[in-house]
């Protein structure tokens, strides 16, 4: 288990959060330490820039389609590989946190997959839009996760989030591809093996667990590619937005975003209590569960031939909702 010490988060056995009422001031300090609107503003502003540039300049959709391909096939895979490789992962020591993160994601995956099959809801949502938007319910913005972890827990907070990124990203990317591959022309295994995001994350996880690292002389190049991928991915999401598509799928949008921003934090709370996670672990798990969805959701849906503009709108709304769901997730700590 992870423990909280003078230098931040470390490893050791601890009882559950409820046994430590003296930790309440720490929870309040965590809430004061983070300005969520300020943290999320860069992502939202880049989405807005992409939308405005695409519609009011000569850089129209043909340009952004090429940008999407660059992000999907090269920039994002390199980014994910670097994010997973840069921090050591101790799967055994963080088993409780890993179990909580995967179980939270599994609950969101099951709910998102079930939406088209529900008797009353299934008749009122488009099956292809449901397949493309299911990923919004369980994928997460790893950059916001890393920024929050650094603010809340320093270097050891980053380590715990790196564990969740390294284990969660491959699993959640596979779950994102599954419904779209089933509804498309290509088989699931073929789509999986050819998906560059999954290739990048699996390679990063394998290299990390093997004890490999990115050479120092290559690290700056990887960092610059990662920065470019984030900016261009978010701007591509903005360029692909069509608000008319959102108006035609209000019910599906409400359900998917409700799973992402309301149900997932509540599930994480239950798991934190069930697994008796200590304060640092529970903080990371609840923050993880309340994150906005991944900006790559749009790129993945668009490149697999689905309704990219609809998913882009969901990514934007999820980023805005993160301003409320992240404080909500940490507020739930008082019940853990």
ROSE-63224 format. One line per 2 residues: number of its first residue (from 1); their letters; for each residue z, x, y of C-alpha. Coordinates in Angstrom, 2 decimals. Last residue first. Layout:
! residues N
NUM	A	Z/X/Y  ...
! end
This chain:
! residues 336
336	XX	2.21/-14.09/7.48  3.00/-16.94/9.86
334	XX	3.41/-14.79/12.97  0.20/-12.98/12.02
332	XX	-1.74/-16.20/12.70  -1.83/-15.23/16.39
330	XX	-3.88/-12.18/15.34  -6.58/-14.40/13.87
328	XX	-6.51/-16.79/16.83  -6.89/-13.86/19.24
326	XX	-10.04/-12.89/17.28  -11.31/-16.47/16.95
324	XX	-11.43/-17.24/20.68  -13.52/-14.36/22.06
322	XX	-15.31/-14.29/18.70  -16.79/-17.67/19.58
320	XX	-19.18/-15.98/22.02  -20.44/-13.53/19.39
318	XX	-20.76/-16.37/16.89  -22.83/-18.37/19.36
316	XX	-25.22/-15.45/19.82  -25.53/-14.81/16.07
314	XX	-26.12/-18.53/15.48  -28.92/-18.53/18.03
312	XX	-30.52/-15.56/16.29  -30.27/-17.46/13.00
310	XX	-32.30/-20.32/14.46  -34.85/-17.93/15.97
308	XX	-35.23/-16.13/12.61  -36.18/-19.19/10.58
306	XX	-37.11/-17.46/7.31  -39.81/-14.98/6.30
304	XX	-37.66/-12.23/4.79  -38.10/-10.06/7.90
302	XX	-36.85/-12.86/10.17  -33.76/-13.60/8.07
300	XX	-32.80/-9.93/7.78  -33.37/-9.24/11.48
298	XX	-31.32/-12.27/12.53  -28.38/-11.47/10.28
296	XX	-28.45/-7.86/11.50  -26.21/-8.84/14.45
294	XX	-23.36/-9.24/11.98  -21.06/-12.25/12.44
292	XX	-18.25/-12.34/14.96  -14.92/-11.10/13.58
290	XX	-12.10/-13.47/12.56  -11.74/-12.37/8.91
288	XX	-11.67/-8.66/9.80  -8.97/-9.28/12.40
286	XX	-6.93/-11.13/9.80  -7.39/-8.33/7.26
284	XX	-6.66/-5.52/9.73  -3.47/-7.18/10.96
282	XX	-2.39/-7.99/7.41  -2.83/-4.34/6.42
280	XX	-0.86/-3.05/9.40  1.94/-5.63/8.97
278	XX	2.47/-5.27/5.22  0.46/-7.18/2.65
276	XX	2.39/-9.43/0.29  -0.73/-10.24/-1.78
274	XX	-0.08/-13.99/-1.56  1.03/-13.84/2.08
272	XX	-1.96/-11.81/3.21  -4.16/-14.00/1.01
270	XX	-3.01/-17.18/2.74  -3.60/-15.65/6.16
268	XX	-7.04/-14.44/5.10  -7.96/-17.99/4.06
266	XX	-6.89/-19.24/7.49  -8.92/-16.49/9.19
264	XX	-11.99/-17.43/7.07  -11.74/-21.18/7.74
262	XX	-11.84/-21.01/11.53  -14.38/-18.46/12.78
260	XX	-16.86/-17.90/9.95  -16.45/-21.20/8.09
258	XX	-16.62/-23.15/11.36  -19.68/-21.14/12.36
256	XX	-21.49/-22.24/9.21  -20.39/-25.86/9.53
254	XX	-21.16/-26.21/13.24  -24.56/-24.56/12.84
252	XX	-25.45/-26.79/9.88  -24.56/-29.89/11.87
250	XX	-26.42/-28.76/14.99  -29.69/-27.93/13.23
248	XX	-32.42/-29.39/15.41  -30.74/-28.34/18.67
246	XX	-30.52/-24.73/17.46  -34.28/-24.56/16.92
244	XX	-34.81/-25.81/20.47  -32.71/-22.92/21.68
242	XX	-35.35/-20.44/20.60  -33.90/-16.96/20.14
240	XX	-36.10/-14.14/18.88  -35.83/-11.96/21.98
238	XX	-32.05/-12.29/21.92  -31.84/-11.18/18.29
236	XX	-34.20/-8.32/19.08  -31.89/-7.27/21.93
234	XX	-28.97/-7.17/19.49  -30.90/-5.07/16.98
232	XX	-32.25/-2.79/19.70  -28.80/-1.98/21.06
230	XX	-27.12/-1.53/17.68  -29.95/0.47/16.18
228	XX	-30.21/2.81/19.16  -26.51/3.67/18.97
226	XX	-26.77/4.36/15.25  -29.82/6.59/15.74
224	XX	-27.91/8.56/18.37  -24.93/9.00/16.05
222	XX	-27.11/10.08/13.14  -28.69/12.72/15.35
220	XX	-25.27/13.92/16.51  -24.06/14.18/12.85
218	XX	-26.95/16.34/11.63  -25.54/19.73/12.69
216	XX	-22.12/18.76/11.42  -23.44/18.03/7.94
214	XX	-22.96/14.40/6.78  -20.28/14.27/4.09
212	XX	-20.02/14.21/0.30  -16.85/13.40/-1.61
210	XX	-18.57/11.46/-4.41  -16.88/8.26/-3.19
208	XX	-18.44/8.76/0.22  -21.89/9.56/-1.16
206	XX	-21.87/6.47/-3.38  -20.69/4.26/-0.52
204	XX	-23.33/5.61/1.85  -26.10/5.20/-0.72
202	XX	-24.98/1.64/-1.44  -24.98/0.88/2.30
200	XX	-28.42/2.35/2.98  -30.09/0.76/-0.06
198	XX	-28.52/-2.59/0.80  -29.85/-2.46/4.35
196	XX	-33.24/-1.24/3.13  -33.81/-4.30/0.89
194	XX	-36.32/-3.24/-1.76  -33.83/-3.18/-4.62
192	XX	-32.39/-6.53/-3.61  -35.70/-8.28/-3.04
190	XX	-36.90/-7.14/-6.47  -33.65/-8.20/-8.08
188	XX	-33.77/-11.63/-6.42  -37.36/-12.44/-7.24
186	XX	-40.03/-12.63/-4.54  -41.78/-15.78/-3.28
184	XX	-38.83/-17.11/-1.35  -36.08/-19.65/-2.07
182	XX	-34.25/-17.47/-4.58  -34.68/-14.40/-2.37
180	XX	-33.23/-16.30/0.61  -30.18/-17.50/-1.34
178	XX	-29.45/-14.00/-2.77  -30.15/-11.75/0.23
176	XX	-26.93/-12.57/2.08  -24.79/-12.23/-1.07
174	XX	-26.26/-8.77/-1.67  -25.50/-7.89/1.94
172	XX	-21.95/-9.17/1.49  -21.30/-6.95/-1.54
170	XX	-22.87/-3.85/0.04  -20.99/-4.39/3.33
168	XX	-17.61/-5.19/1.81  -16.68/-1.99/-0.02
166	XX	-17.56/0.61/2.61  -16.85/-1.71/5.53
164	XX	-13.45/-2.73/4.16  -12.45/0.88/3.51
162	XX	-13.80/1.93/6.91  -11.57/-0.76/8.42
160	XX	-8.55/0.91/6.84  -9.59/4.37/8.05
158	XX	-10.25/3.13/11.57  -6.71/1.77/11.68
156	XX	-5.53/5.18/10.55  -7.31/6.86/13.46
154	XX	-5.85/4.52/16.07  -4.27/1.27/14.90
152	XX	-4.97/-1.57/17.32  -7.55/-0.09/19.71
150	XX	-9.26/1.99/17.02  -9.35/-0.97/14.65
148	XX	-10.80/-3.19/17.36  -13.66/-0.78/18.06
146	XX	-14.38/-0.35/14.35  -14.48/-4.09/13.72
144	XX	-16.65/-4.63/16.81  -19.07/-2.11/15.37
142	XX	-18.91/-3.66/11.89  -20.02/-7.10/13.09
140	XX	-19.30/-9.30/10.07  -21.08/-11.11/7.25
138	XX	-19.41/-14.18/5.75  -20.52/-17.40/7.48
136	XX	-23.59/-15.91/9.17  -24.98/-15.04/5.72
134	XX	-25.42/-18.74/4.94  -27.86/-19.01/7.87
132	XX	-31.05/-18.12/6.02  -30.36/-20.25/2.95
130	XX	-29.16/-23.18/5.06  -32.25/-22.94/7.25
128	XX	-34.36/-23.07/4.09  -32.45/-26.08/2.74
126	XX	-32.73/-28.06/6.02  -29.54/-30.00/6.66
124	XX	-28.81/-33.74/6.63  -29.29/-34.56/2.94
122	XX	-26.94/-31.72/1.90  -24.12/-32.96/4.15
120	XX	-23.36/-36.28/2.42  -23.54/-35.17/-1.21
118	XX	-22.64/-31.46/-0.81  -25.28/-29.28/-2.46
116	XX	-26.83/-27.82/0.71  -23.34/-26.73/1.90
114	XX	-22.19/-25.11/-1.36  -23.63/-21.66/-0.67
112	XX	-21.73/-21.45/2.62  -18.44/-22.52/0.97
110	XX	-18.80/-20.05/-1.90  -19.73/-17.20/0.44
108	XX	-16.76/-17.96/2.73  -14.36/-17.90/-0.23
106	XX	-15.92/-14.69/-1.55  -15.54/-13.05/1.86
104	XX	-11.82/-13.78/1.97  -11.50/-12.59/-1.63
102	XX	-13.34/-9.35/-0.82  -11.14/-8.63/2.19
100	XX	-7.88/-9.51/0.41  -8.74/-7.48/-2.68
98	XX	-9.68/-4.50/-0.52  -6.40/-4.75/1.41
96	XX	-4.40/-4.90/-1.79  -6.33/-2.02/-3.39
94	XX	-5.86/0.31/-0.41  -4.25/3.18/-2.33
92	XX	-6.67/2.86/-5.24  -9.87/2.64/-3.23
90	XX	-9.14/5.71/-1.12  -12.13/5.88/1.22
88	XX	-12.72/8.91/3.40  -14.34/8.18/6.79
86	XX	-17.79/9.23/8.08  -19.89/8.12/5.12
84	XX	-19.57/4.35/5.57  -20.58/4.27/9.23
82	XX	-23.33/6.87/8.66  -25.02/4.92/5.87
80	XX	-24.74/1.71/7.87  -26.41/3.30/10.90
78	XX	-29.15/4.91/8.84  -29.96/1.56/7.20
76	XX	-29.91/-0.11/10.64  -32.38/2.29/12.26
74	XX	-34.99/2.62/9.53  -36.48/-0.46/7.83
72	XX	-34.74/-3.26/9.71  -34.54/-1.71/13.17
70	XX	-38.13/-0.45/13.12  -39.41/-3.78/11.76
68	XX	-37.51/-5.72/14.41  -38.98/-3.47/17.13
66	XX	-42.47/-4.22/15.84  -41.78/-7.96/16.06
64	XX	-40.34/-7.33/19.52  -43.65/-6.06/20.89
62	XX	-45.64/-8.99/19.48  -43.00/-11.41/20.89
60	XX	-43.42/-10.49/24.56  -42.88/-7.29/26.54
58	XX	-45.03/-8.37/29.50  -41.93/-9.72/31.20
56	XX	-40.17/-13.08/31.61  -39.69/-14.43/28.10
54	XX	-39.14/-11.32/26.01  -37.19/-9.50/28.72
52	XX	-34.90/-12.49/29.32  -34.01/-13.01/25.65
50	XX	-33.54/-9.32/24.96  -31.30/-8.94/28.00
48	XX	-29.18/-11.92/26.91  -28.64/-10.38/23.45
46	XX	-27.71/-7.10/25.14  -25.22/-8.92/27.39
44	XX	-23.57/-10.63/24.40  -23.05/-7.35/22.57
42	XX	-21.68/-5.56/25.66  -19.42/-8.55/26.51
40	XX	-17.59/-8.61/23.17  -14.91/-6.06/24.05
38	XX	-14.47/-7.38/27.58  -14.01/-10.93/26.31
36	XX	-11.63/-9.67/23.64  -9.32/-7.82/26.01
34	XX	-7.15/-6.02/23.48  -3.77/-4.40/24.01
32	XX	-1.95/-7.61/24.95  -2.50/-9.11/21.50
30	XX	-1.36/-5.91/19.82  1.74/-5.77/22.01
28	XX	2.64/-9.31/20.94  2.31/-8.31/17.27
26	XX	4.47/-5.23/17.85  7.12/-7.36/19.55
24	XX	7.20/-9.61/16.44  7.85/-6.66/14.11
22	XX	11.62/-7.27/14.25  10.99/-10.36/12.10
20	XX	10.37/-8.03/9.15  10.76/-9.82/5.80
18	XX	7.93/-12.22/6.64  5.47/-9.35/6.75
16	XX	5.58/-8.69/3.04  7.43/-5.82/1.39
14	XX	6.24/-2.22/1.73  4.95/0.48/-0.61
12	XX	3.27/3.53/0.93  0.10/4.72/2.64
10	XX	-0.41/5.36/6.34  -0.96/3.52/9.59
8	XX	-0.01/4.88/13.02  1.71/8.12/13.95
6	XX	5.23/6.74/14.15  4.81/4.95/10.82
4	XX	3.23/1.79/9.54  2.64/1.60/5.80
2	XX	-0.40/1.02/3.62  0.00/0.00/0.00
! end
